[in-house]
């Protein structure tokens, strides 16, 4: 590309040429640097011979500044509003579940042993099943909210899941006076804590217990009937024996042999 001399556009020593040349040199460098990564650079450079040297420098600087403003670098971290939207979406999904979902963080003593767990998340279903406000449980201790978990063995199960990093599923009865219900519980390790999902199965357990009681009653009745029938056969045999001693024919036909 041919070089550009101010003398081609302004008379040598012209004050106007000196003014534009000085201003152009000042703004040329930052303008070119700002446009170094822009697609406009090639088009602007190819048109150098069409414009006055000083005006070109001013144009490069201005376009560079505009281009830099229109194509800002992507932020290193998502904006706060986006993070809040993601959190709101996650909470909406959790609150739409019919099962209780809670997350706990371990609370350890000076020896490193787990002494309790802190509630860090609880969906609406968890609050409903536990007869508490879900938000009111946040930041509170597990044993403070549900002291029966210790005597019922649930606390030890949770500790085992955290320490062994192995999930577990089981059924348990919560005898807390505000709950008193059967639950199917699934526990999975999470960070230095665990996540638990639970659903009430009291109705199913009642049906199973009633069915079990009915089966046991039928078995008792069957044993009683079998014993009664055996006793009747024995009595008939005794009557026949007495009649035979008196020289009388047997009164009953008795077959004491088991059926083949």
C-alpha positions in Angstrom: 0.0 0.0 0.0 1.5 3.4 -0.9 2.4 5.6 2.0 0.3 8.6 2.8 1.9 12.0 3.1 0.0 15.0 4.5 1.5 17.1 1.7 -0.8 15.2 -0.8 -3.9 16.7 0.9 -2.7 20.0 2.5 0.0 22.5 1.6 3.2 21.9 3.4 3.3 23.8 6.6 -0.5 24.5 6.5 -1.8 25.0 10.1 -4.8 22.9 9.2 -2.6 20.1 8.1 -0.5 20.3 11.3 -3.6 20.3 13.5 -5.2 17.3 11.9 -1.9 15.4 11.7 -1.2 16.0 15.3 -4.7 14.9 16.4 -4.5 12.0 14.1 -1.3 10.7 15.4 -2.6 10.9 19.0 -5.7 8.9 18.3 -4.3 6.6 15.6 -2.5 4.2 17.9 -5.4 3.5 20.4 -7.9 3.3 17.5 -5.9 0.7 15.7 -5.3 -1.3 18.9 -9.0 -1.3 19.7 -9.8 -2.5 16.2 -7.0 -5.1 16.1 -9.5 -8.0 16.6 -12.4 -6.4 14.6 -13.5 -7.4 11.1 -13.7 -3.7 10.2 -10.0 -3.3 10.3 -9.3 -4.7 6.8 -12.0 -2.5 5.2 -10.7 0.6 7.0 -7.1 0.0 6.1 -8.0 -0.6 2.5 -9.5 2.9 2.3 -6.6 4.8 3.7 -5.8 6.4 0.4 -9.3 7.9 0.1 -9.3 10.1 3.2 -7.3 12.8 4.7 -4.6 11.4 7.0 -5.8 13.3 10.1 -9.5 12.6 9.6 -8.6 8.9 9.0 -6.9 8.7 12.4 -9.9 10.3 14.0 -12.2 7.9 12.3 -10.2 4.9 13.3 -10.2 6.0 16.9 -13.9 6.6 16.9 -14.9 3.4 15.2 -12.5 1.5 17.4 -14.2 2.9 20.5 -17.7 2.1 19.1 -16.7 -1.4 18.1 -15.3 -2.1 21.6 -18.5 -0.9 23.2 -20.7 -3.0 20.9 -18.7 -6.2 21.3 -17.9 -6.3 25.0 -16.0 -9.3 26.4 -18.3 -11.9 28.0 -18.4 -11.7 31.8 -16.2 -14.2 33.7 -19.2 -15.1 35.9 -22.9 -15.3 35.2 -24.7 -12.1 36.4 -26.5 -12.1 39.7 -29.9 -12.1 38.1 -29.1 -15.2 36.1 -27.9 -17.0 39.3 -31.1 -16.0 41.1 -33.2 -17.3 38.2 -31.4 -20.6 38.3 -32.0 -20.9 42.0 -35.6 -20.0 41.7 -36.0 -22.7 38.9 -34.4 -25.3 41.1 -36.6 -24.5 44.1 -39.7 -24.6 41.9 -38.7 -28.1 40.6 -38.1 -29.3 44.2 -41.4 -27.8 45.5 -43.3 -29.6 42.7 -42.3 -33.0 44.0 -44.8 -34.9 46.2 -42.0 -36.5 48.2 -40.1 -34.7 50.9 -36.6 -33.7 50.0 -34.1 -32.4 52.5 -30.3 -31.8 52.4 -28.1 -31.8 55.5 -24.6 -30.7 56.2 -22.5 -32.5 58.9 -21.8 -30.8 62.2 -18.6 -32.2 63.7 -17.1 -31.9 67.1 -13.5 -31.0 67.9 -12.5 -34.7 67.3 -14.0 -34.7 63.8 -16.9 -37.0 64.7 -20.4 -36.1 63.5 -22.5 -34.8 66.4 -25.5 -33.5 64.4 -26.6 -32.3 61.0 -27.7 -28.8 59.8 -30.6 -28.4 57.5 -29.5 -26.6 54.3 -32.5 -27.4 52.1 -36.1 -28.5 52.5 -38.9 -28.5 49.9 -42.6 -27.8 50.6 -43.5 -31.5 50.8 -40.9 -32.0 53.5 -42.4 -29.3 55.6 -45.9 -30.7 55.1 -44.9 -34.3 55.9 -43.1 -33.1 59.1 -45.9 -30.7 60.1 -43.4 -27.8 60.0 -42.7 -24.8 57.8 -40.0 -25.8 55.3 -38.2 -22.4 55.5 -38.4 -22.5 59.3 -36.3 -25.7 59.3 -33.4 -24.1 57.4 -30.3 -23.7 59.5 -31.6 -25.8 62.4 -30.1 -29.1 63.8 -31.6 -32.4 62.9 -31.8 -33.7 66.5 -33.3 -30.4 67.6 -36.1 -30.7 65.1 -36.5 -34.5 65.3 -35.0 -35.8 68.6 -36.6 -39.2 68.1 -34.2 -39.9 65.2 -31.6 -40.7 67.7 -33.5 -43.3 69.7 -35.1 -44.8 66.6 -31.7 -45.3 65.0 -32.2 -43.0 62.0 -29.4 -40.7 63.1 -26.9 -43.6 63.1 -28.0 -44.6 59.6 -27.4 -41.1 58.3 -23.9 -41.0 59.9 -23.1 -44.3 58.2 -24.2 -43.0 54.8 -22.0 -40.0 55.2 -18.9 -41.9 56.5 -19.1 -44.8 54.0 -20.3 -42.7 51.1 -22.9 -45.4 50.3 -26.6 -44.7 49.8 -29.3 -46.6 51.6 -33.1 -47.2 51.4 -35.3 -48.5 54.2 -38.7 -48.1 55.9 -39.1 -46.6 59.3 -41.7 -45.4 61.7 -41.4 -41.8 62.9 -42.9 -41.8 66.4 -42.6 -38.0 66.9 -45.8 -36.7 68.4 -46.4 -34.3 65.5 -45.8 -37.0 62.9 -46.4 -40.6 63.9 -46.2 -42.1 60.5 -44.4 -44.7 58.4 -42.0 -43.5 55.7 -40.0 -45.0 52.9 -36.7 -43.3 53.1 -33.8 -43.0 50.5 -30.5 -41.5 51.6 -27.6 -40.5 49.4 -24.2 -38.9 50.4 -23.7 -35.3 49.4 -20.5 -33.3 50.1 -19.9 -33.6 53.9 -23.6 -34.4 54.5 -26.5 -36.2 52.8 -29.7 -35.7 50.8 -32.8 -37.6 51.9 -36.1 -38.2 50.1 -39.0 -39.7 51.9 -42.7 -40.4 51.3 -45.4 -41.5 53.7 -46.5 -45.1 53.4 -48.7 -45.3 56.5 -51.8 -46.4 54.4 -49.8 -49.1 52.7 -48.4 -50.3 56.0 -51.9 -50.4 57.6 -53.1 -52.6 54.7 -50.1 -54.9 55.0 -50.6 -55.2 58.7 -54.3 -55.9 58.4 -53.6 -58.5 55.7 -51.0 -60.1 58.0 -53.4 -60.2 60.9 -56.1 -61.8 58.7 -53.7 -64.5 57.6 -52.7 -65.2 61.1 -56.3 -65.4 62.2 -57.1 -67.9 59.4 -54.1 -70.0 60.4 -55.4 -70.1 64.0 -58.9 -71.0 62.9 -57.5 -73.7 60.7 -55.5 -75.2 63.5 -58.5 -75.1 65.8 -60.7 -76.8 63.2 -58.2 -79.5 62.6 -57.8 -80.1 66.3 -61.6 -80.2 66.8 -62.0 -82.7 64.0 -59.3 -84.9 65.4 -61.0 -84.8 68.8 -64.4 -85.7 67.4 -62.9 -88.7 65.6 -61.2 -89.8 68.9 -64.6 -89.5 70.7 -66.4 -91.6 68.1 -63.7 -94.2 68.3 -64.1 -94.3 72.1 -67.9 -94.8 71.7 -67.4 -97.6 69.3 -64.9 -99.2 71.7 -67.4 -99.1 74.6 -70.1 -100.6 72.4 -67.9 -103.4 71.3 -67.2 -104.3 75.0 -70.9 -104.4 75.6 -71.3 -106.7 72.6 -73.0 -104.0 70.5 -72.1 -103.1 67.0 -70.1 -99.9 66.4 -72.2 -96.7 66.2 -69.8 -94.7 63.9 -67.7 -95.4 60.9 -64.4 -94.0 61.8 -61.3 -93.9 59.5 -58.3 -92.6 61.4 -56.0 -93.0 58.5 -54.7 -89.9 56.7 -55.9 -89.2 53.2 -53.4 -90.3 50.6 
